[in-house]
Amino acid sequence: MYGVASTINVAKYVHFIGLNRVQNLNHPKAIALFTEHLLELYHGLGMDIYWRDNHTCPSVKEYKEIAKKSKDMVRAMNITFLIVCLVAILLKVALF
């Protein structure tokens, strides 16, 4: 029931729920922004996986850069989602 595969599946499912809600706004910039955040997040995750699987130790600078980007993207996605919800409320657009 729990494990890596289930965790990955749920995380991706939640991202698509978010994308679906952003699409409900019918605003291309909202979709582009959401996609940009996801791409940056997955880039960071991909680098972390690459380093682990290839037994490669990144420099402190490389690791801090990727960690900061990933953390910033999660924070930016949360803030963006809050803004999207606020705009939807103001425009009376159903997200859910």
N, C-alpha and C positions, 0 to 999 in steps of 0.2 A: 504494500500500500504506500509506504513512504520510500524515499530513495532518490537517487540522482535523476533518473528518468522522469519520475513523477514531478519532481521539483522543477525541472526544465520545462516540462509540458505546461504546468500551471503558470509559470512565469511568462511563457510565450502567450498563453491564452489571455492572461491579464493585459499584456501589451496590446493584443488585438481588440480586446474590449475597449481599451483607451482609444485606439485608432478609430474604432467604430463610432465612439461618442464624439470624437473630434470631427469625423466626417459629417455627423448630423448638423454641424454648424454651416455646412456648405460654403466654407471659406478656404480657398486654396492655400493661403498663407498659414492657416492653422494646421493644415495637413503637412505642409512642408516643414514647419517648425517641429512638429511632433516627430516626423521622420528623421530630421536632422539630429534631434536628441537621442533617438533610438540608435542611429548609426554610430554616434560617438560612444554611447554606452557599450554597444556590442564590440566596437573596436577595442576598447579597454579590456573587456572580458576576453576577447580573442587573444590579445597580447599576453594576458596573464596565463591563459591556457597554453599558448605556444611556449612561453618560458618554462612552465611546469613540465610539459610533455617532452620538450627537447633538452631538458636538464641544463637550461641556459639561465645564467644568473644575470639579470639586467643590472646596469649601473644604478646607483642610488638615484641619480638624476632621472634616468629613464623610468624607473619604478615610480618615483614621486610624481612625475609628469602624467603618467597613465592613471595612477591612483587619484590624482587631483581631478583629471578630466572626467573619470567615471563618477566620482563623488559629485562634482559640479553638475554633471548631466542629470543625475538622479534628482538633485535639488532643483535644477532648472525644470525638469519634467513635472515635479510636484507643483512648483510655482505656476508653470504654464497651465497645468490642469485646473488649478484654482482660478486663474484668470479666465480660462475658457468657460468654467462653470459660472463665474460672475457675468461674463458677457452673455451667456445663454439665458441667465435669469433676466438680465436687463432687456434682452431681445425677445424673451419669452419663447425660446427654442427648447424643445424637449431633448435632453441628452439621454435620459434613462427610459 
